[in-house]
Amino acid sequence: MAKRDYYEVLEVSRTASVEEVKKAYRKKAVQFHPDKNPGNAEAEEKFKEATEAYSVLSDSENRAKYDRFGHAAFANGGGGFGGADFSGFEDVFGDIFSSFFGGQAGGDPRRGGRGRAGNDLRYDLDITFEEAAFGCEKEVTIGRRSKCESCSGSGAAKGSSRQRCPQCEGAGQIRIQQGFFTLARTCHACNGVGEVVKDPCKSCSGSGLKIKESKLKIKVPAGVDNGQRLKMRGEGEAGSAGGANGDLYVQLQVEPHAIFQRQESELVCEVPISYAAAALGTEVDVPALEGKLKLKIPAGTQSGKVFRIKNKGIPVLGSSPQRRGDQHVRVFVHVPKKLSDEEREILEKLATIQGTTVEEAGSKGFFDKMKDIFS
């Protein structure tokens, strides 16, 4: 049977980039891989065909030969791939399939040798509004799997040691011939470590790990917000067989404040003032993260007026030198529900001076505008 055009096999154009070729091959490989289609001879042939096409089109020199001479460029060496140079193809294959089939080619960058990396952990940490603003240090106790002290993490009982895996002979991988190339799979007997435990440690049942409570100090930087995460590298569970530790992710839960609301690095609060203070002007105490601040209220201040106090907001996370947002104070005129006789007398006198009754004083301007609209 005549070979199909390699570009047709991968369903790419002749001007396709290397990344486009790789992406197309990955799609075909996942679709027709023998592990996904056991006993399906047609799928296996399509898998081999796609792999052959990728091996040529992903190499600039081989692709140039193919574009010029077609399949005849590799006919000198006989059938199959012929004279094409596929050195290094196994590395490419491993890179493509490691994410899909759990391959070990290249290895996990967090592993120590062929050891298995430890699990990542999450810890929910409650902090106050002020602690989030200015930062803090918290000591917490967490339970995590740590290296077993009885066997020093080896998993083997005292007087014994880990032995080379007889299934993969210590390689951690089992290589299987698939037609014209070799597949490397993680050894199921040792999980890719290359060693097995014949006489397991009784303390940890051969895992090399035991659950222990550990005290940790967590440094919370200034300016964090609710829901943010801190990463503590290497503070997760211990790895096995020399693998690296996992990481600890600290999820921050910031308690709401009774007075302040936060908008990124800005602070917002509301402060009540009396009618007299708004009309005559005054100086009032307003809350701040560090305590109290003096705020000057000009005469004639209207209810709802917002004053800005610079650099009294939340520190900007990660800023150096450290910067802070502003604090925004919204004042509103407080109207008492009950008046003393003296207060009522004064207000009634004021209403008389203004030429209206108390009931009409607050609405005169509004009704005047209504008359203008409908007159």
C-alpha positions, -999 to +999 in steps of 0.1 A: +000+000+000+013+034-010+023+057+018+000+087+025+013+122+024+027+131+058+009+164+059-023+147+050-017+121+078-014+149+105-040+171+088-017+202+087-007+225+059+027+225+042+035+258+059+026+245+094+050+255+122+068+229+144+044+237+172+014+231+149+029+198+138+035+188+174-001+197+184-016+178+155+005+148+163-004+149+200-041+148+190-036+118+167-014+100+192-039+103+220-067+092+196-049+061+183-025+051+210-025+013+216-033+017+253-065+036+243-074+010+216-063-025+229-065-051+202-074-026+175-050-033+146-063-004+125-058+021+153-023+008+159-014+013+122-027+049+123-007+055+154+025+043+137+016+063+106+012+095+126+044+089+145+063+083+113+049+115+099+057+135+130+093+122+131+100+136+097+080+168+098+093+178+133+129+177+121+139+206+099+165+187+078+143+156+072+113+179+065+133+198+038+143+164+022+107+153+023+093+185+008+118+181-021+118+144-028+088+130-010+089+095+005+118+087-019+141+108+003+141+079+029+139+049+005+176+041+005+175+024+039+147+000+030+111-001+043+096+017+072+114+048+082+143+040+058+173+062+060+157+090+081+177+100+112+154+096+143+180+100+170+165+118+199+129+108+188+124+089+221+129+122+241+103+139+219+079+110+223+084+110+261+078+148+263+045+145+244+031+115+262+042+122+298+013+145+304-012+120+289-001+086+300+020+093+332+053+087+314+085+092+333+107+105+305+126+135+317+113+130+352+095+152+377+116+183+384+106+181+421+118+145+425+150+136+442+164+109+419+134+086+411+117+093+444+081+104+446+074+140+456+053+146+487+017+159+486+009+196+488-012+207+518-036+235+525-041+253+558-069+279+564-056+308+585-079+333+602-064+368+607-079+401+618-084+431+595-054+449+612-032+418+608-039+417+571-032+454+568+001+455+587+013+419+585+019+395+613+036+362+623+014+332+633+025+300+649+003+271+639+002+233+644-004+211+614-006+173+609+014+160+580+032+129+568+068+132+577+098+110+574+096+079+597+122+081+624+124+043+628+136+037+593+148+072+584+123+073+556+135+042+538+104+021+546+126-009+553+128-026+588+159-022+609+187-044+597+173-045+561+173-022+532+155-014+500+163-037+471+165-033+434+131-039+418+132-072+400+105-062+375+124-033+360+159-041+373+161-008+390+154+013+360+120+025+373+106+020+337+096-009+316+104-006+279+080-022+254+087-026+217+059-011+196+068-019+160+096+005+150+101+023+183+102+017+220+077+029+246+088+035+282+062+031+310+064+035+347+071+002+364+040-008+383+059-029+408+080+000+422+060+030+410+090+043+391+113+043+421+135+014+410+135-001+445+111-023+465+108-030+502+110-068+510+109-064+548+087-033+556+092-011+587+065-019+612+063+016+624+053+031+590+042-002+572+069+003+546+058+037+534+087+055+550+062+082+563+042+088+595+017+114+604+031+139+629+021+172+643+045+200+635+046+237+646+052+262+619+056+300+619+037+316+591+049+351+581+019+371+567+031+402+547+015+436+550-014+443+526-028+408+520-065+405+514-092+379+521-089+348+500-053+352+490-029+323+493+007+321+507+030+294+494+055+278+518+078+258+497+088+224+510+065+226+540+040+200+527+042+163+532+076+145+529+085+128+497+092+091+496+124+073+485+144+106+485+117+126+467+113+163+474+087+176+500+054+190+488+044+226+494+021+242+520-006+266+507-020+289+534-054+302+526-061+335+543-095+343+559-096+380+569-122+389+595-145+418+585-140+451+604-168+468+624-160+502+610-139+500+579-146+487+544-117+479+521-114+486+484-080+472+474-056+495+492-082+522+500-101+524+533-137+537+536-156+546+568-186+566+578-187+592+606-218+609+620-218+646+628-244+669+643-264+695+623-246+722+642-212+708+634-221+705+597-235+741+596-209+758+618-178+737+611-157+719+636-129+694+642-139+658+650-121+626+659-123+599+632-112+563+635-080+551+618-061+518+617-035+532+641-061+548+665-077+582+659-072+611+635-083+648+637-105+658+607-115+694+600-151+698+590-157+731+571-188+752+578-217+743+555-206+707+550-234+687+534-244+652+545-227+626+524-195+646+518-164+625+515-130+636+529-097+620+518-069+614+543-037+606+523-015+576+531-037+563+559-052+533+540-039+498+535-002+491+527+003+481+491+012+444+490+048+439+479+056+476+474+092+487+481+095+512+496+062+505+511+033+526+499-001+530+514-035+538+500-058+566+513-085+567+539-119+580+528-143+594+554-179+599+545-197+622+570-235+622+574-257+645+595-272+625+624-308+634+632-317+625+668-350+606+672-357+623+705-350+660+715-348+676+749-371+705+756-342+729+753-331+714+719-366+716+706-369+752+717-337+761+700-346+744+667-381+759+667-365+794+671-341+786+643-370+776+621-387+809+629-356+828+620-354+809+587-390+820+580-407+786+580-420+759+603-399+729+615-420+705+594-413+725+562-377+735+568-362+704+552-384+704+522-389+740+511-362+739+484-376+707+470-412+720+467-400+753+452-383+732+424-415+712+419-434+745+414-409+756+388-412+724+369-450+723+367-457+761+365 
